[in-house]
């Protein structure tokens, strides 16, 4: 089994994170399926104190935030590392509804967030 790719922990200490077991429960999937989502780039994870965690902001209503997986693909295709993706998702941008890309994504402004990510690729 391949290792789970993780980003550097660039999240603020007040950013809520979920263990893989909590993500498994939240999504109603096995731990192996959660690990596969991480390996396939559908989610991002960080390592804290030797454990792997996923930002809680990535989930809403028992599912990943709509558009997150596609956005991560766009960012990966643009050459962003996992750490750069995570940093970008949590960087304040007052011109976005929700002030950060992840908050804009959570408030159904995914089209605008994805458009900006695509523009950064060129």
C-alpha positions as CSV (number, residue, x, y, z in Angstrom):
1,X,0.0,0.0,0.0
2,X,1.4,3.4,-0.9
3,X,1.9,6.1,1.7
4,X,-0.7,8.8,2.2
5,X,0.5,12.1,0.7
6,X,0.3,15.0,3.1
7,X,0.8,18.7,2.8
8,X,2.9,20.7,5.3
9,X,0.8,21.9,8.1
10,X,0.3,25.5,7.0
11,X,-3.1,25.7,8.8
12,X,-3.6,28.0,11.7
13,X,-3.8,26.3,15.1
14,X,-7.4,27.3,15.3
15,X,-8.3,25.5,12.1
16,X,-10.4,22.5,12.9
17,X,-9.2,19.1,11.6
18,X,-10.6,15.6,11.5
19,X,-8.7,12.4,12.0
20,X,-9.0,9.8,9.2
21,X,-11.3,7.8,11.5
22,X,-13.6,10.9,11.9
23,X,-13.5,11.5,8.1
24,X,-14.5,7.8,7.7
25,X,-17.5,8.3,10.0
26,X,-18.4,11.7,8.4
27,X,-18.5,10.2,4.9
28,X,-19.7,6.7,5.8
29,X,-16.7,5.1,4.1
30,X,-14.1,2.7,5.2
31,X,-10.7,4.0,6.3
32,X,-9.2,2.4,3.2
33,X,-11.6,4.4,1.0
34,X,-10.7,7.6,2.8
35,X,-7.0,6.8,2.3
36,X,-7.7,6.2,-1.4
37,X,-9.5,9.6,-1.7
38,X,-6.3,11.2,-0.3
39,X,-4.0,9.2,-2.6
40,X,-6.2,10.1,-5.6
41,X,-6.0,13.9,-4.7
42,X,-9.7,14.3,-3.9
43,X,-8.8,15.5,-0.4
44,X,-5.8,17.0,1.2
45,X,-4.3,16.0,4.5
46,X,-1.7,17.3,7.0
47,X,0.4,15.6,9.6
48,X,0.2,16.9,13.2
49,X,2.0,15.2,16.0
50,X,2.6,12.1,13.8
51,X,-1.1,11.7,12.9
52,X,-2.8,12.5,9.6
53,X,-5.7,15.0,9.6
54,X,-8.0,16.5,7.1
55,X,-9.4,20.1,7.4
56,X,-12.9,20.0,8.7
57,X,-13.8,22.8,6.3
58,X,-13.6,20.2,3.5
59,X,-16.9,18.7,4.6
60,X,-20.5,19.8,4.8
61,X,-23.5,17.7,5.5
62,X,-21.7,14.4,5.5
63,X,-20.0,14.9,2.1
64,X,-17.0,16.7,0.7
65,X,-17.7,20.3,-0.1
66,X,-19.1,20.5,-3.6
67,X,-16.5,21.3,-6.2
68,X,-13.5,20.6,-3.9
69,X,-12.2,17.6,-5.8
70,X,-12.4,19.4,-9.2
71,X,-10.7,22.4,-7.7
72,X,-7.9,20.3,-6.3
73,X,-7.4,18.8,-9.8
74,X,-7.2,22.2,-11.4
75,X,-4.6,23.3,-8.9
76,X,-2.6,20.1,-9.3
77,X,-2.7,20.6,-13.1
78,X,-1.5,24.1,-12.6
79,X,1.6,22.7,-10.8
80,X,0.6,23.5,-7.3
81,X,2.1,21.2,-4.6
82,X,-0.3,19.9,-1.9
83,X,1.1,22.5,0.5
84,X,0.6,25.3,-2.0
85,X,-3.0,24.2,-2.6
86,X,-3.7,24.2,1.1
87,X,-2.1,27.6,1.6
88,X,-4.1,29.0,-1.3
89,X,-7.4,27.6,-0.1
90,X,-6.9,29.3,3.3
91,X,-5.4,32.6,2.2
92,X,-7.7,35.6,2.7
93,X,-9.0,37.2,-0.4
94,X,-11.4,40.0,0.4
95,X,-12.7,40.1,-3.2
96,X,-14.2,36.6,-2.8
97,X,-17.5,36.0,-1.0
98,X,-16.5,34.2,2.2
99,X,-13.0,35.8,2.4
100,X,-11.0,32.6,1.6
101,X,-11.3,30.2,-1.3
102,X,-12.4,27.4,0.9
103,X,-15.1,29.5,2.6
104,X,-16.3,30.7,-0.9
105,X,-16.4,27.1,-2.0
106,X,-18.5,26.2,1.1
107,X,-21.0,29.0,0.4
108,X,-21.7,27.8,-3.2
109,X,-19.3,30.2,-5.0
110,X,-17.4,27.3,-6.5
111,X,-17.6,28.6,-10.0
112,X,-15.7,31.8,-9.1
113,X,-13.1,29.9,-7.1
114,X,-12.5,27.5,-9.9
115,X,-12.3,30.3,-12.4
116,X,-9.6,32.0,-10.3
117,X,-7.7,28.7,-10.0
118,X,-7.8,28.2,-13.7
119,X,-6.6,31.7,-14.4
120,X,-3.5,31.1,-12.2
121,X,-2.6,28.2,-14.4
122,X,-1.8,30.5,-17.3
